[in-house]
Amino acid sequence: MNQTPLVDNALVEEIKQLIQSAKQRAVVAVNAELTLLYWQVGKCIADEVLGGERAEYGKQVIDNLAHDLTVAFGKSWNKKQLHHCLRFAEAFPEPEIVSALRRQLSWTHFKSLIYLDDSLKREFYLAMAVQERWSTRTLAERIDKQLFERSSISRKPKETIIRELALLREQGLVNENLILKDPYILDFGWCYSESCTSGCHLSLRFTRQANCA
């Protein structure tokens, strides 16, 4: 004789979804807190250790600080990590910006951005990563392929770039003519077309050419 299951499958699935959602929120929350912590550490080093007359022995201070923190908290607080934190605070000096972005981008995103040598370039990749929800791998690929340098926006006056990036950041609106150098082929591995033969959706998410063949 078939017996009625003690637990309804729909109930099991509902609870599984609750658990998965909670786990995801926890990951986002932990990332946000760690990102803020790294910025705060970098700010402390920049303000209290490397500023003013202390600059000449900054390297020694970081070496000693890394040693003490590694003993206390483990190898993740080595000299390389402290330099990342310091550079983070230098590249993003405004805490309000970091606070707003720390739930949208991971620490790995920020590490890809902080070493860019041009602030406008950094703002471009930052705005695009947030708006297009780029993964860390996608962001690294765009930087490596010099998306900013190959786009027409990089040749616009500084004021125009700032205005367009502000529009993208605040309203999610993109002037496509400023972003793309060529409306069809941006790079050897990526395609952007208004009329892909396979009916690709028109967006700023760059689609592999293989999908458009």
Number of C-alpha atoms within 10 A of each C-alpha: 3 4 5 7 7 6 8 9 10 9 10 11 11 10 12 12 12 12 12 11 12 12 12 12 12 12 11 17 14 13 19 21 14 15 24 20 13 19 24 17 18 24 22 16 21 19 13 12 18 19 13 10 9 11 13 11 11 16 14 10 16 20 14 14 17 22 16 14 16 15 12 10 10 12 13 12 17 20 19 13 15 21 16 19 26 24 19 25 24 15 18 17 14 10 14 9 10 19 15 11 17 20 17 15 22 17 18 15 22 21 16 17 23 20 14 15 10 10 13 16 19 20 18 23 23 21 19 20 19 17 18 13 14 18 15 17 12 13 21 18 12 15 18 9 15 13 21 20 13 16 17 16 22 20 13 12 9 11 9 14 19 15 11 18 24 17 15 18 18 11 10 14 13 17 12 13 12 16 19 20 19 15 13 14 15 18 18 9 12 16 20 24 21 12 12 17 10 9 11 14 13 13 12 15 14 16 18 14 16 9 13 16 8
